[in-house]
Every structure is written in C-alpha cells, then in structure tokens.
Amino acid sequence: MVDKVDNYLRCKCGKIVCEIVEDKVIIKCRHCKRFITIFTDGILEVEYKS
C-alpha cells in the first residue's frame, strides 16, 4: 500500500517509489540513480505491491 503525497508515491516506510508528472511516471533506481520514465495517455491508477 502506498500513500500519495503531492506528486510522489511513497512506501509506508517513507521511501519515494516514484514521481508522477502530468502523464508520466518517473522511477529512480536506488542503486545506480538512473531514471526510468513511463509515458502514458493518462494515469488511471498506480499500484505498488511489495
């Protein structure tokens, strides 16, 4: 379960899982710090399961 705070999705532990900017979901790798950007035509739902 995640909480949406502004444009960030955070895990219950407080770590940022991803950032939502307009129709993009931006995920940052915790290890190498690279970004993965997922482009969409409208975000309906973001589900995060651990």
Sequence and secondary structure as in RCSB ss.txt:
>XXXX:A:sequence
MVDKVDNYLRCKCGKIVCEIVEDKVIIKCRHCKRFITIFTDGILEVEYKS
>XXXX:A:secstr
 EEEETTEEEETTS EEEEEETTEEEEE TTT  EEEEE S         
